[in-house]
């Protein structure tokens, strides 16, 4: 049974790690990121509700005058 030659494993592993590092760096280099990120301003829209436009009064039974 022949022995496994492991003398080239170190070179292979280092070359693989270096290749993966270069490929990942090239992939990230494609993207453009903003230099100074600023928060977005959102315009708040308010929708009028029917009870805001007219005057309403709620009568409580305990506040009514005695008869």
mmJSON file of the N, C-alpha and C atoms, coordinates in Angstrom:
{"data_MODEL":{"atom_site":{
"group_PDB":["ATOM","ATOM","ATOM","ATOM","ATOM","ATOM","ATOM","ATOM","ATOM","ATOM","ATOM","ATOM","ATOM","ATOM","ATOM","ATOM","ATOM","ATOM","ATOM","ATOM","ATOM","ATOM","ATOM","ATOM","ATOM","ATOM","ATOM","ATOM","ATOM","ATOM","ATOM","ATOM","ATOM","ATOM","ATOM","ATOM","ATOM","ATOM","ATOM","ATOM","ATOM","ATOM","ATOM","ATOM","ATOM","ATOM","ATOM","ATOM","ATOM","ATOM","ATOM","ATOM","ATOM","ATOM","ATOM","ATOM","ATOM","ATOM","ATOM","ATOM","ATOM","ATOM","ATOM","ATOM","ATOM","ATOM","ATOM","ATOM","ATOM","ATOM","ATOM","ATOM","ATOM","ATOM","ATOM","ATOM","ATOM","ATOM","ATOM","ATOM","ATOM","ATOM","ATOM","ATOM","ATOM","ATOM","ATOM","ATOM","ATOM","ATOM","ATOM","ATOM","ATOM","ATOM","ATOM","ATOM","ATOM","ATOM","ATOM","ATOM","ATOM","ATOM","ATOM","ATOM","ATOM","ATOM","ATOM","ATOM","ATOM","ATOM","ATOM","ATOM","ATOM","ATOM","ATOM","ATOM","ATOM","ATOM","ATOM","ATOM","ATOM","ATOM","ATOM","ATOM","ATOM","ATOM","ATOM","ATOM","ATOM","ATOM","ATOM","ATOM","ATOM","ATOM","ATOM","ATOM","ATOM","ATOM","ATOM","ATOM","ATOM","ATOM","ATOM","ATOM","ATOM","ATOM","ATOM","ATOM","ATOM","ATOM","ATOM","ATOM","ATOM","ATOM","ATOM","ATOM","ATOM","ATOM","ATOM","ATOM","ATOM","ATOM","ATOM","ATOM","ATOM","ATOM","ATOM","ATOM","ATOM","ATOM","ATOM","ATOM","ATOM","ATOM","ATOM","ATOM","ATOM","ATOM","ATOM","ATOM","ATOM","ATOM","ATOM","ATOM","ATOM","ATOM","ATOM","ATOM","ATOM","ATOM","ATOM","ATOM","ATOM","ATOM","ATOM","ATOM","ATOM","ATOM","ATOM","ATOM","ATOM"],
"id":[1,2,3,4,5,6,7,8,9,10,11,12,13,14,15,16,17,18,19,20,21,22,23,24,25,26,27,28,29,30,31,32,33,34,35,36,37,38,39,40,41,42,43,44,45,46,47,48,49,50,51,52,53,54,55,56,57,58,59,60,61,62,63,64,65,66,67,68,69,70,71,72,73,74,75,76,77,78,79,80,81,82,83,84,85,86,87,88,89,90,91,92,93,94,95,96,97,98,99,100,101,102,103,104,105,106,107,108,109,110,111,112,113,114,115,116,117,118,119,120,121,122,123,124,125,126,127,128,129,130,131,132,133,134,135,136,137,138,139,140,141,142,143,144,145,146,147,148,149,150,151,152,153,154,155,156,157,158,159,160,161,162,163,164,165,166,167,168,169,170,171,172,173,174,175,176,177,178,179,180,181,182,183,184,185,186,187,188,189,190,191,192,193,194,195,196,197,198,199,200,201],
"type_symbol":["N","C","C","N","C","C","N","C","C","N","C","C","N","C","C","N","C","C","N","C","C","N","C","C","N","C","C","N","C","C","N","C","C","N","C","C","N","C","C","N","C","C","N","C","C","N","C","C","N","C","C","N","C","C","N","C","C","N","C","C","N","C","C","N","C","C","N","C","C","N","C","C","N","C","C","N","C","C","N","C","C","N","C","C","N","C","C","N","C","C","N","C","C","N","C","C","N","C","C","N","C","C","N","C","C","N","C","C","N","C","C","N","C","C","N","C","C","N","C","C","N","C","C","N","C","C","N","C","C","N","C","C","N","C","C","N","C","C","N","C","C","N","C","C","N","C","C","N","C","C","N","C","C","N","C","C","N","C","C","N","C","C","N","C","C","N","C","C","N","C","C","N","C","C","N","C","C","N","C","C","N","C","C","N","C","C","N","C","C","N","C","C","N","C","C","N","C","C","N","C","C"],
"label_atom_id":["N","CA","C","N","CA","C","N","CA","C","N","CA","C","N","CA","C","N","CA","C","N","CA","C","N","CA","C","N","CA","C","N","CA","C","N","CA","C","N","CA","C","N","CA","C","N","CA","C","N","CA","C","N","CA","C","N","CA","C","N","CA","C","N","CA","C","N","CA","C","N","CA","C","N","CA","C","N","CA","C","N","CA","C","N","CA","C","N","CA","C","N","CA","C","N","CA","C","N","CA","C","N","CA","C","N","CA","C","N","CA","C","N","CA","C","N","CA","C","N","CA","C","N","CA","C","N","CA","C","N","CA","C","N","CA","C","N","CA","C","N","CA","C","N","CA","C","N","CA","C","N","CA","C","N","CA","C","N","CA","C","N","CA","C","N","CA","C","N","CA","C","N","CA","C","N","CA","C","N","CA","C","N","CA","C","N","CA","C","N","CA","C","N","CA","C","N","CA","C","N","CA","C","N","CA","C","N","CA","C","N","CA","C","N","CA","C","N","CA","C","N","CA","C","N","CA","C","N","CA","C","N","CA","C"],
"label_alt_id":[null,null,null,null,null,null,null,null,null,null,null,null,null,null,null,null,null,null,null,null,null,null,null,null,null,null,null,null,null,null,null,null,null,null,null,null,null,null,null,null,null,null,null,null,null,null,null,null,null,null,null,null,null,null,null,null,null,null,null,null,null,null,null,null,null,null,null,null,null,null,null,null,null,null,null,null,null,null,null,null,null,null,null,null,null,null,null,null,null,null,null,null,null,null,null,null,null,null,null,null,null,null,null,null,null,null,null,null,null,null,null,null,null,null,null,null,null,null,null,null,null,null,null,null,null,null,null,null,null,null,null,null,null,null,null,null,null,null,null,null,null,null,null,null,null,null,null,null,null,null,null,null,null,null,null,null,null,null,null,null,null,null,null,null,null,null,null,null,null,null,null,null,null,null,null,null,null,null,null,null,null,null,null,null,null,null,null,null,null,null,null,null,null,null,null,null,null,null,null,null,null],
"label_comp_id":["UNK","UNK","UNK","UNK","UNK","UNK","UNK","UNK","UNK","UNK","UNK","UNK","UNK","UNK","UNK","UNK","UNK","UNK","UNK","UNK","UNK","UNK","UNK","UNK","UNK","UNK","UNK","UNK","UNK","UNK","UNK","UNK","UNK","UNK","UNK","UNK","UNK","UNK","UNK","UNK","UNK","UNK","UNK","UNK","UNK","UNK","UNK","UNK","UNK","UNK","UNK","UNK","UNK","UNK","UNK","UNK","UNK","UNK","UNK","UNK","UNK","UNK","UNK","UNK","UNK","UNK","UNK","UNK","UNK","UNK","UNK","UNK","UNK","UNK","UNK","UNK","UNK","UNK","UNK","UNK","UNK","UNK","UNK","UNK","UNK","UNK","UNK","UNK","UNK","UNK","UNK","UNK","UNK","UNK","UNK","UNK","UNK","UNK","UNK","UNK","UNK","UNK","UNK","UNK","UNK","UNK","UNK","UNK","UNK","UNK","UNK","UNK","UNK","UNK","UNK","UNK","UNK","UNK","UNK","UNK","UNK","UNK","UNK","UNK","UNK","UNK","UNK","UNK","UNK","UNK","UNK","UNK","UNK","UNK","UNK","UNK","UNK","UNK","UNK","UNK","UNK","UNK","UNK","UNK","UNK","UNK","UNK","UNK","UNK","UNK","UNK","UNK","UNK","UNK","UNK","UNK","UNK","UNK","UNK","UNK","UNK","UNK","UNK","UNK","UNK","UNK","UNK","UNK","UNK","UNK","UNK","UNK","UNK","UNK","UNK","UNK","UNK","UNK","UNK","UNK","UNK","UNK","UNK","UNK","UNK","UNK","UNK","UNK","UNK","UNK","UNK","UNK","UNK","UNK","UNK","UNK","UNK","UNK","UNK","UNK","UNK"],
"label_asym_id":["A","A","A","A","A","A","A","A","A","A","A","A","A","A","A","A","A","A","A","A","A","A","A","A","A","A","A","A","A","A","A","A","A","A","A","A","A","A","A","A","A","A","A","A","A","A","A","A","A","A","A","A","A","A","A","A","A","A","A","A","A","A","A","A","A","A","A","A","A","A","A","A","A","A","A","A","A","A","A","A","A","A","A","A","A","A","A","A","A","A","A","A","A","A","A","A","A","A","A","A","A","A","A","A","A","A","A","A","A","A","A","A","A","A","A","A","A","A","A","A","A","A","A","A","A","A","A","A","A","A","A","A","A","A","A","A","A","A","A","A","A","A","A","A","A","A","A","A","A","A","A","A","A","A","A","A","A","A","A","A","A","A","A","A","A","A","A","A","A","A","A","A","A","A","A","A","A","A","A","A","A","A","A","A","A","A","A","A","A","A","A","A","A","A","A","A","A","A","A","A","A"],
"label_entity_id":["1","1","1","1","1","1","1","1","1","1","1","1","1","1","1","1","1","1","1","1","1","1","1","1","1","1","1","1","1","1","1","1","1","1","1","1","1","1","1","1","1","1","1","1","1","1","1","1","1","1","1","1","1","1","1","1","1","1","1","1","1","1","1","1","1","1","1","1","1","1","1","1","1","1","1","1","1","1","1","1","1","1","1","1","1","1","1","1","1","1","1","1","1","1","1","1","1","1","1","1","1","1","1","1","1","1","1","1","1","1","1","1","1","1","1","1","1","1","1","1","1","1","1","1","1","1","1","1","1","1","1","1","1","1","1","1","1","1","1","1","1","1","1","1","1","1","1","1","1","1","1","1","1","1","1","1","1","1","1","1","1","1","1","1","1","1","1","1","1","1","1","1","1","1","1","1","1","1","1","1","1","1","1","1","1","1","1","1","1","1","1","1","1","1","1","1","1","1","1","1","1"],
"label_seq_id":[1,1,1,2,2,2,3,3,3,4,4,4,5,5,5,6,6,6,7,7,7,8,8,8,9,9,9,10,10,10,11,11,11,12,12,12,13,13,13,14,14,14,15,15,15,16,16,16,17,17,17,18,18,18,19,19,19,20,20,20,21,21,21,22,22,22,23,23,23,24,24,24,25,25,25,26,26,26,27,27,27,28,28,28,29,29,29,30,30,30,31,31,31,32,32,32,33,33,33,34,34,34,35,35,35,36,36,36,37,37,37,38,38,38,39,39,39,40,40,40,41,41,41,42,42,42,43,43,43,44,44,44,45,45,45,46,46,46,47,47,47,48,48,48,49,49,49,50,50,50,51,51,51,52,52,52,53,53,53,54,54,54,55,55,55,56,56,56,57,57,57,58,58,58,59,59,59,60,60,60,61,61,61,62,62,62,63,63,63,64,64,64,65,65,65,66,66,66,67,67,67],
"pdbx_PDB_ins_code":[null,null,null,null,null,null,null,null,null,null,null,null,null,null,null,null,null,null,null,null,null,null,null,null,null,null,null,null,null,null,null,null,null,null,null,null,null,null,null,null,null,null,null,null,null,null,null,null,null,null,null,null,null,null,null,null,null,null,null,null,null,null,null,null,null,null,null,null,null,null,null,null,null,null,null,null,null,null,null,null,null,null,null,null,null,null,null,null,null,null,null,null,null,null,null,null,null,null,null,null,null,null,null,null,null,null,null,null,null,null,null,null,null,null,null,null,null,null,null,null,null,null,null,null,null,null,null,null,null,null,null,null,null,null,null,null,null,null,null,null,null,null,null,null,null,null,null,null,null,null,null,null,null,null,null,null,null,null,null,null,null,null,null,null,null,null,null,null,null,null,null,null,null,null,null,null,null,null,null,null,null,null,null,null,null,null,null,null,null,null,null,null,null,null,null,null,null,null,null,null,null],
"Cartn_x":[0.851,0.0,0.899,0.744,1.635,1.288,2.306,2.086,1.596,0.835,0.289,1.346,1.605,2.611,1.958,2.346,1.747,2.685,3.753,4.728,4.173,3.228,2.707,1.424,0.955,-0.301,-0.204,0.901,1.054,0.984,1.672,1.648,0.246,-0.425,-1.779,-2.751,-2.675,-3.588,-3.33,-2.06,-1.745,-2.198,-2.005,-2.443,-3.965,-4.672,-6.129,-6.632,-6.041,-6.467,-6.172,-5.015,-4.657,-5.607,-5.939,-6.862,-8.248,-8.746,-10.055,-10.055,-8.965,-8.872,-8.915,-8.169,-8.152,-9.511,-10.181,-11.502,-12.532,-12.483,-13.434,-13.151,-11.874,-11.537,-12.003,-11.853,-12.324,-13.838,-14.521,-15.978,-16.461,-15.817,-16.204,-15.789,-14.763,-14.288,-15.287,-16.147,-17.148,-18.168,-18.507,-19.575,-19.07,-19.941,-19.578,-20.417,-19.734,-20.38,-20.346,-21.368,-21.339,-20.249,-19.613,-18.513,-19.009,-20.064,-20.597,-22.092,-22.466,-23.892,-24.666,-25.766,-26.612,-27.997,-28.662,-30.007,-30.986,-31.866,-32.862,-33.959,-34.444,-35.539,-36.842,-37.753,-39.047,-40.083,-40.874,-41.921,-43.162,-43.585,-44.749,-46.015,-46.906,-48.173,-49.269,-50.049,-51.158,-52.459,-53.281,-54.558,-55.635,-56.457,-57.497,-58.558,-58.921,-59.967,-61.251,-62.396,-63.664,-63.895,-63.372,-63.652,-62.723,-61.733,-60.89,-61.509,-62.396,-62.925,-64.178,-64.821,-66.036,-65.916,-66.652,-66.628,-67.594,-67.121,-67.991,-67.85,-68.923,-68.9,-69.557,-68.913,-69.447,-70.052,-71.311,-71.99,-71.938,-71.518,-71.509,-72.834,-73.454,-74.744,-74.612,-73.484,-73.352,-73.228,-72.857,-72.685,-73.956,-74.972,-76.225,-76.93,-77.655,-78.37,-79.496,-79.751,-80.803,-82.185,-83.093,-84.455,-85.449],
"Cartn_y":[-1.176,0.0,1.242,2.119,3.28,4.33,5.048,6.103,7.365,8.158,9.39,10.484,11.131,12.194,13.496,13.973,15.186,16.377,16.275,17.366,18.609,18.452,19.613,20.175,19.588,20.059,21.49,21.849,23.193,24.238,23.991,24.927,25.006,23.892,23.873,24.644,24.44,25.118,26.621,27.022,28.454,29.092,28.42,28.952,29.061,28.083,28.125,29.3,29.503,30.603,31.944,32.081,33.314,33.59,32.553,32.714,33.131,32.5,32.877,34.311,34.719,36.09,37.089,36.814,37.716,37.769,36.638,36.624,37.392,37.235,37.958,39.455,39.84,41.265,41.854,41.121,41.617,41.742,40.813,40.871,42.071,42.35,43.505,44.819,44.785,46.003,46.523,45.66,46.063,47.034,46.877,47.667,49.054,50.048,51.409,51.774,52.167,52.534,54.044,54.648,56.105,56.488,57.631,58.041,58.495,59.295,59.749,59.436,58.363,58.018,59.007,59.494,60.444,59.822,60.119,59.559,60.159,59.332,59.798,60.562,61.61,62.371,61.88,61.522,61.035,62.131,62.375,63.377,62.702,63.219,62.621,63.208,62.338,62.774,62.494,63.521,63.338,63.365,62.401,62.303,62.873,63.788,64.363,63.318,63.302,62.392,63.186,62.561,63.307,63.988,63.414,64.023,65.195,65.447,66.607,67.88,67.772,68.96,69.504,68.76,69.274,69.186,70.051,70.126,69.091,68.27,67.281,67.398,67.106,67.13,65.852,65.208,63.972,64.296,63.94,64.175,62.936,63.129,62.021,62.05,60.897,60.898,61.507,61.439,61.983,63.504,64.097,65.53,66.26,65.541,66.178,66.745,67.873,68.457,67.541,67.61,66.791,67.309,66.394,66.813,66.534],
"Cartn_z":[0.0,0.0,0.0,-1.017,-1.105,-0.049,0.375,1.35,0.641,1.382,0.832,0.93,-0.196,-0.222,0.246,1.41,1.975,1.892,1.127,1.088,0.371,-0.526,-1.266,-0.663,0.438,1.016,1.519,2.154,2.691,1.584,0.497,-0.631,-1.22,-1.342,-1.896,-1.013,0.296,1.222,1.228,1.245,1.232,-0.07,-1.197,-2.486,-2.546,-1.959,-1.951,-1.113,0.071,0.939,0.274,-0.337,-1.027,-2.201,-2.956,-4.077,-3.608,-2.54,-2.012,-1.493,-0.836,-0.345,-1.496,-2.561,-3.713,-4.38,-4.531,-5.165,-4.339,-3.031,-2.169,-2.216,-2.233,-2.317,-3.644,-4.724,-6.017,-6.055,-5.398,-5.373,-4.566,-3.442,-2.628,-3.274,-4.098,-4.737,-5.777,-6.279,-7.275,-6.713,-5.436,-4.846,-4.471,-4.641,-4.236,-3.017,-1.987,-0.731,-0.578,0.017,0.219,1.218,0.958,1.821,3.192,3.207,4.493,4.532,5.158,5.196,6.051,5.521,6.226,6.389,7.483,7.662,6.657,6.181,5.232,5.972,5.338,5.932,5.321,6.169,5.723,5.922,4.885,4.975,5.571,6.703,7.347,6.74,6.358,5.791,6.808,7.075,8.012,7.216,7.483,6.809,7.722,7.212,8.077,8.419,9.659,10.109,10.292,10.151,10.21,11.558,12.647,13.937,14.246,13.43,13.661,13.101,12.14,11.484,12.162,12.998,13.629,15.155,15.819,17.266,17.829,18.725,19.351,20.852,21.531,22.984,23.473,24.4,24.951,26.311,26.479,27.732,28.597,29.781,30.725,31.494,31.751,32.467,33.866,34.49,35.836,35.836,34.7,34.636,34.203,33.788,33.382,34.591,34.422,35.572,36.074,37.362,37.946,37.521,37.259,36.838,37.912],
"occupancy":[1.0,1.0,1.0,1.0,1.0,1.0,1.0,1.0,1.0,1.0,1.0,1.0,1.0,1.0,1.0,1.0,1.0,1.0,1.0,1.0,1.0,1.0,1.0,1.0,1.0,1.0,1.0,1.0,1.0,1.0,1.0,1.0,1.0,1.0,1.0,1.0,1.0,1.0,1.0,1.0,1.0,1.0,1.0,1.0,1.0,1.0,1.0,1.0,1.0,1.0,1.0,1.0,1.0,1.0,1.0,1.0,1.0,1.0,1.0,1.0,1.0,1.0,1.0,1.0,1.0,1.0,1.0,1.0,1.0,1.0,1.0,1.0,1.0,1.0,1.0,1.0,1.0,1.0,1.0,1.0,1.0,1.0,1.0,1.0,1.0,1.0,1.0,1.0,1.0,1.0,1.0,1.0,1.0,1.0,1.0,1.0,1.0,1.0,1.0,1.0,1.0,1.0,1.0,1.0,1.0,1.0,1.0,1.0,1.0,1.0,1.0,1.0,1.0,1.0,1.0,1.0,1.0,1.0,1.0,1.0,1.0,1.0,1.0,1.0,1.0,1.0,1.0,1.0,1.0,1.0,1.0,1.0,1.0,1.0,1.0,1.0,1.0,1.0,1.0,1.0,1.0,1.0,1.0,1.0,1.0,1.0,1.0,1.0,1.0,1.0,1.0,1.0,1.0,1.0,1.0,1.0,1.0,1.0,1.0,1.0,1.0,1.0,1.0,1.0,1.0,1.0,1.0,1.0,1.0,1.0,1.0,1.0,1.0,1.0,1.0,1.0,1.0,1.0,1.0,1.0,1.0,1.0,1.0,1.0,1.0,1.0,1.0,1.0,1.0,1.0,1.0,1.0,1.0,1.0,1.0,1.0,1.0,1.0,1.0,1.0,1.0],
"B_iso_or_equiv":[0.0,0.0,0.0,0.0,0.0,0.0,0.0,0.0,0.0,0.0,0.0,0.0,0.0,0.0,0.0,0.0,0.0,0.0,0.0,0.0,0.0,0.0,0.0,0.0,0.0,0.0,0.0,0.0,0.0,0.0,0.0,0.0,0.0,0.0,0.0,0.0,0.0,0.0,0.0,0.0,0.0,0.0,0.0,0.0,0.0,0.0,0.0,0.0,0.0,0.0,0.0,0.0,0.0,0.0,0.0,0.0,0.0,0.0,0.0,0.0,0.0,0.0,0.0,0.0,0.0,0.0,0.0,0.0,0.0,0.0,0.0,0.0,0.0,0.0,0.0,0.0,0.0,0.0,0.0,0.0,0.0,0.0,0.0,0.0,0.0,0.0,0.0,0.0,0.0,0.0,0.0,0.0,0.0,0.0,0.0,0.0,0.0,0.0,0.0,0.0,0.0,0.0,0.0,0.0,0.0,0.0,0.0,0.0,0.0,0.0,0.0,0.0,0.0,0.0,0.0,0.0,0.0,0.0,0.0,0.0,0.0,0.0,0.0,0.0,0.0,0.0,0.0,0.0,0.0,0.0,0.0,0.0,0.0,0.0,0.0,0.0,0.0,0.0,0.0,0.0,0.0,0.0,0.0,0.0,0.0,0.0,0.0,0.0,0.0,0.0,0.0,0.0,0.0,0.0,0.0,0.0,0.0,0.0,0.0,0.0,0.0,0.0,0.0,0.0,0.0,0.0,0.0,0.0,0.0,0.0,0.0,0.0,0.0,0.0,0.0,0.0,0.0,0.0,0.0,0.0,0.0,0.0,0.0,0.0,0.0,0.0,0.0,0.0,0.0,0.0,0.0,0.0,0.0,0.0,0.0,0.0,0.0,0.0,0.0,0.0,0.0],
"pdbx_formal_charge":[null,null,null,null,null,null,null,null,null,null,null,null,null,null,null,null,null,null,null,null,null,null,null,null,null,null,null,null,null,null,null,null,null,null,null,null,null,null,null,null,null,null,null,null,null,null,null,null,null,null,null,null,null,null,null,null,null,null,null,null,null,null,null,null,null,null,null,null,null,null,null,null,null,null,null,null,null,null,null,null,null,null,null,null,null,null,null,null,null,null,null,null,null,null,null,null,null,null,null,null,null,null,null,null,null,null,null,null,null,null,null,null,null,null,null,null,null,null,null,null,null,null,null,null,null,null,null,null,null,null,null,null,null,null,null,null,null,null,null,null,null,null,null,null,null,null,null,null,null,null,null,null,null,null,null,null,null,null,null,null,null,null,null,null,null,null,null,null,null,null,null,null,null,null,null,null,null,null,null,null,null,null,null,null,null,null,null,null,null,null,null,null,null,null,null,null,null,null,null,null,null],
"auth_seq_id":[1,1,1,2,2,2,3,3,3,4,4,4,5,5,5,6,6,6,7,7,7,8,8,8,9,9,9,10,10,10,11,11,11,12,12,12,13,13,13,14,14,14,15,15,15,16,16,16,17,17,17,18,18,18,19,19,19,20,20,20,21,21,21,22,22,22,23,23,23,24,24,24,25,25,25,26,26,26,27,27,27,28,28,28,29,29,29,30,30,30,31,31,31,32,32,32,33,33,33,34,34,34,35,35,35,36,36,36,37,37,37,38,38,38,39,39,39,40,40,40,41,41,41,42,42,42,43,43,43,44,44,44,45,45,45,46,46,46,47,47,47,48,48,48,49,49,49,50,50,50,51,51,51,52,52,52,53,53,53,54,54,54,55,55,55,56,56,56,57,57,57,58,58,58,59,59,59,60,60,60,61,61,61,62,62,62,63,63,63,64,64,64,65,65,65,66,66,66,67,67,67],
"auth_comp_id":["UNK","UNK","UNK","UNK","UNK","UNK","UNK","UNK","UNK","UNK","UNK","UNK","UNK","UNK","UNK","UNK","UNK","UNK","UNK","UNK","UNK","UNK","UNK","UNK","UNK","UNK","UNK","UNK","UNK","UNK","UNK","UNK","UNK","UNK","UNK","UNK","UNK","UNK","UNK","UNK","UNK","UNK","UNK","UNK","UNK","UNK","UNK","UNK","UNK","UNK","UNK","UNK","UNK","UNK","UNK","UNK","UNK","UNK","UNK","UNK","UNK","UNK","UNK","UNK","UNK","UNK","UNK","UNK","UNK","UNK","UNK","UNK","UNK","UNK","UNK","UNK","UNK","UNK","UNK","UNK","UNK","UNK","UNK","UNK","UNK","UNK","UNK","UNK","UNK","UNK","UNK","UNK","UNK","UNK","UNK","UNK","UNK","UNK","UNK","UNK","UNK","UNK","UNK","UNK","UNK","UNK","UNK","UNK","UNK","UNK","UNK","UNK","UNK","UNK","UNK","UNK","UNK","UNK","UNK","UNK","UNK","UNK","UNK","UNK","UNK","UNK","UNK","UNK","UNK","UNK","UNK","UNK","UNK","UNK","UNK","UNK","UNK","UNK","UNK","UNK","UNK","UNK","UNK","UNK","UNK","UNK","UNK","UNK","UNK","UNK","UNK","UNK","UNK","UNK","UNK","UNK","UNK","UNK","UNK","UNK","UNK","UNK","UNK","UNK","UNK","UNK","UNK","UNK","UNK","UNK","UNK","UNK","UNK","UNK","UNK","UNK","UNK","UNK","UNK","UNK","UNK","UNK","UNK","UNK","UNK","UNK","UNK","UNK","UNK","UNK","UNK","UNK","UNK","UNK","UNK","UNK","UNK","UNK","UNK","UNK","UNK"],
"auth_asym_id":["A","A","A","A","A","A","A","A","A","A","A","A","A","A","A","A","A","A","A","A","A","A","A","A","A","A","A","A","A","A","A","A","A","A","A","A","A","A","A","A","A","A","A","A","A","A","A","A","A","A","A","A","A","A","A","A","A","A","A","A","A","A","A","A","A","A","A","A","A","A","A","A","A","A","A","A","A","A","A","A","A","A","A","A","A","A","A","A","A","A","A","A","A","A","A","A","A","A","A","A","A","A","A","A","A","A","A","A","A","A","A","A","A","A","A","A","A","A","A","A","A","A","A","A","A","A","A","A","A","A","A","A","A","A","A","A","A","A","A","A","A","A","A","A","A","A","A","A","A","A","A","A","A","A","A","A","A","A","A","A","A","A","A","A","A","A","A","A","A","A","A","A","A","A","A","A","A","A","A","A","A","A","A","A","A","A","A","A","A","A","A","A","A","A","A","A","A","A","A","A","A"],
"auth_atom_id":["N","CA","C","N","CA","C","N","CA","C","N","CA","C","N","CA","C","N","CA","C","N","CA","C","N","CA","C","N","CA","C","N","CA","C","N","CA","C","N","CA","C","N","CA","C","N","CA","C","N","CA","C","N","CA","C","N","CA","C","N","CA","C","N","CA","C","N","CA","C","N","CA","C","N","CA","C","N","CA","C","N","CA","C","N","CA","C","N","CA","C","N","CA","C","N","CA","C","N","CA","C","N","CA","C","N","CA","C","N","CA","C","N","CA","C","N","CA","C","N","CA","C","N","CA","C","N","CA","C","N","CA","C","N","CA","C","N","CA","C","N","CA","C","N","CA","C","N","CA","C","N","CA","C","N","CA","C","N","CA","C","N","CA","C","N","CA","C","N","CA","C","N","CA","C","N","CA","C","N","CA","C","N","CA","C","N","CA","C","N","CA","C","N","CA","C","N","CA","C","N","CA","C","N","CA","C","N","CA","C","N","CA","C","N","CA","C","N","CA","C","N","CA","C","N","CA","C","N","CA","C","N","CA","C"],
"pdbx_PDB_model_num":[1,1,1,1,1,1,1,1,1,1,1,1,1,1,1,1,1,1,1,1,1,1,1,1,1,1,1,1,1,1,1,1,1,1,1,1,1,1,1,1,1,1,1,1,1,1,1,1,1,1,1,1,1,1,1,1,1,1,1,1,1,1,1,1,1,1,1,1,1,1,1,1,1,1,1,1,1,1,1,1,1,1,1,1,1,1,1,1,1,1,1,1,1,1,1,1,1,1,1,1,1,1,1,1,1,1,1,1,1,1,1,1,1,1,1,1,1,1,1,1,1,1,1,1,1,1,1,1,1,1,1,1,1,1,1,1,1,1,1,1,1,1,1,1,1,1,1,1,1,1,1,1,1,1,1,1,1,1,1,1,1,1,1,1,1,1,1,1,1,1,1,1,1,1,1,1,1,1,1,1,1,1,1,1,1,1,1,1,1,1,1,1,1,1,1,1,1,1,1,1,1]
}}}
